[in-house]
Amino acid sequence: MSPALGVVVMMNNYLHDVATALFVSSGVALWAIQKHHLDLSVREANLYFLRLYGSMSRLAKFSLIWILVGGVPRLYFYVDFEWANAVGKVQVPALIVKHVMIFIAVGAGVWLWTRLRKKVARVRASLEASA
């Protein structure tokens, strides 16, 4: 692997991890916001919540796309780039734990965003009912 390709692969892997964190953290942040958004009778609060949802869901979608697209080169170069380095430093258990945590984090993000969609549907229905 050339040094330039190594830098590109390293940056892709770093941004892949950042996208995973953004995906999960955007879901957690919006989940925390919706926990305080209990009163569906306040129109302005509902509109604000929906605007937040729109912005945060765009971030989450972009992150999820990056996770999927950036995962392709990460998988392709995995043995040469991550695995070889981990084996040489006897860090295979740490690498396994890292990937298990990442899969759990993405799964949790999907679960959170699915639940948030249900809340958004209720908010939109309350706005339509009050219109």
C-alpha positions in Angstrom: 0.0 0.0 0.0 1.4 3.4 -1.0 1.7 6.1 1.7 -0.9 8.2 -0.1 -3.4 5.4 -0.2 -2.6 4.7 3.4 -3.5 8.2 4.4 -6.8 8.0 2.3 -7.7 4.7 4.0 -6.9 6.1 7.4 -9.0 9.2 6.9 -11.9 7.1 5.5 -11.7 4.9 8.6 -11.6 8.0 10.9 -14.6 9.6 9.2 -16.4 6.3 9.2 -16.1 6.3 13.0 -17.2 9.9 13.2 -20.2 9.2 11.1 -21.2 6.4 13.4 -20.9 8.7 16.4 -22.9 11.4 14.6 -25.6 9.0 13.7 -26.1 7.8 17.2 -25.6 11.1 19.0 -28.1 12.9 16.7 -30.6 10.3 17.6 -29.9 10.5 21.3 -30.0 14.3 21.2 -33.4 14.4 19.5 -34.7 11.7 21.8 -33.7 13.8 24.8 -35.5 16.8 23.2 -38.7 14.9 22.5 -38.8 13.6 26.1 -39.3 17.2 27.1 -41.8 17.8 24.3 -44.8 16.3 26.0 -47.5 18.9 25.3 -48.9 18.4 21.8 -51.3 21.3 22.2 -48.7 24.0 21.7 -48.5 24.6 18.0 -45.2 26.6 18.1 -43.5 23.8 20.1 -44.7 21.2 17.6 -43.5 23.3 14.7 -40.1 23.8 16.4 -39.8 20.1 17.2 -40.5 19.2 13.5 -37.9 21.7 12.3 -35.4 20.2 14.7 -36.4 16.7 13.5 -35.8 17.8 9.9 -32.3 19.1 10.5 -31.3 16.2 12.8 -32.7 13.6 10.4 -30.7 15.1 7.5 -27.6 14.8 9.6 -28.5 11.2 10.6 -29.2 10.2 6.9 -25.9 11.7 5.8 -24.1 9.8 8.5 -25.8 6.6 7.7 -25.0 6.9 4.0 -21.3 7.6 5.0 -21.4 4.6 7.3 -22.5 2.4 4.4 -20.4 4.0 1.6 -17.3 4.4 3.8 -17.6 0.9 5.0 -16.9 -0.5 1.6 -13.3 0.6 1.4 -12.9 0.0 5.1 -13.9 -3.7 4.5 -11.7 -3.9 1.4 -8.5 -2.7 3.1 -9.4 -4.2 6.5 -7.0 -7.1 6.5 -4.0 -5.0 5.3 -4.7 -1.9 7.3 -6.5 -2.6 10.6 -6.1 -6.3 11.2 -2.4 -6.5 10.4 -1.7 -3.5 12.6 -3.8 -5.0 15.5 -2.2 -8.4 15.2 1.3 -6.9 15.3 0.5 -5.1 18.5 -1.5 -8.0 20.1 -4.7 -5.8 20.1 -7.1 -8.2 18.4 -9.4 -8.4 21.4 -9.6 -4.6 21.5 -10.4 -4.5 17.8 -13.2 -7.1 18.3 -14.7 -5.1 21.2 -14.5 -1.9 19.1 -16.4 -3.4 16.2 -19.0 -5.0 18.5 -19.6 -1.6 20.1 -19.9 0.1 16.7 -22.5 -2.5 15.5 -24.4 -2.0 18.8 -24.2 1.8 18.4 -25.5 1.7 14.8 -28.3 -0.7 15.9 -29.2 1.6 18.8 -29.3 4.6 16.4 -31.6 2.8 14.0 -33.9 1.9 16.9 -33.9 5.5 18.2 -34.6 7.0 14.8 -37.5 4.4 14.3 -39.0 5.4 17.6 -38.6 9.1 16.8 -40.4 8.7 13.5 -43.4 7.5 15.5 -43.3 10.6 17.7 -43.0 12.8 14.6 -46.1 11.1 13.1 -48.0 11.9 16.3 -46.9 15.5 16.3 -47.8 16.0 12.6 -51.2 14.4 13.3 -51.8 16.8 16.2 -50.9 19.8 13.9 -53.3 18.6 11.2 -56.1 18.0 13.7 -55.7 21.6 15.1 -55.5 23.2 11.6 
